[in-house]
Amino acid sequence: MTEQNYRLFNEGENIQFKTHQEFANDVLIGLSQPLKWLPSKYIYDRQGSRLFQEIMELPEYYLTRTEIEILESRKNQISEEIGDREFNLIELGCGDGKKTKIILDEFLRKKHRFHFYPIDISENSISDFMNSLRSKYPDLRSEGLVSDYFEGLYWLSAQNHKKNVVLFLGSNIGNFTPLKAGVFLSSLWKALNNGDLVFIGFDLRKNTETMVRAYNDKKGVTAAFNKNLLKRINRELKGNFDLDQFEFYATYDVVEGAIQSYLISEIKQEVFIGELKWLFSLKEKEPIHTESSYKYLTSDIEDMADKNNFEIIENYHDPNKYFVDSLWKVVK
Ligand code: AVJ
């Protein structure tokens, strides 16, 4: 028996029920639009998260490798900038923790005084992550928070008045439209105090071929990752999608500056979703939009920081400028 080393918010409320209702709603809304779409956040159930781990190892998927290279080569400077006094280290979302562990290793080596708080809405993810931390870092002071990002942040700032340092790595921000990214950043600013820091990963615009290849990998892992949305609808909402009747394809949208991922119906077909008691049709070659992955210019990043009252302290790039981890300070 391992002791539970995370905190559950929303106890008493039936969070699973709420999540299920939201999923059903989002599927109904998305697939009723003239351009059908499904929110990419629903890809990440157990199997979707496993497929994403596999994507991060693909030769075509340069993002993870590049960010790891940045963190490895600049960790000394990063930790000097961040660790001047006691702080809360907060990570929004927890992946496999490979990148986080580079940061934790360095901070512990430097004997920085901090508590680590990963925040994720999925109890499974937090539980797995906390167990992997416990075995690797017996002395790390940490507590996982199973909650909405902002609920967790507000709870933390009521707990103590230490400096907050928020990690949002991996270009996860890239899944937000510019409008949503703006809302996210202004909410982040509101939840934090003057002098707090945020450390955000952005994938930068580069030659189109490199970006497109990263999302159309040869092994078809990204295709399986996107098709996992249909699989999840089949399982959780009693759908009857035939995965073989869809082709996965990702394009670079030069106007938006984003990779757009699609599942394209090979044939004219009808799909029934039992839980919604709903039969809908797809035309031959009709796309379902599954994900946007925005790519940024340095000037976009400056504008975003500026507009939301953050001051850029430093931009950490790889030598090719494929990716940037940008360190921002909250100005109030
Ligand atoms: C986790 C959002 C950064 O958009 O690159 C990887 C997800 N999708 N391959 C990205 C993803 C297809 C990834 N992010």
Residues whose N, C-alpha, C, O or C-beta is under 5 A from the ligand:
A	BS01	AVJ	I55 G170 S171 N172 N175 S293
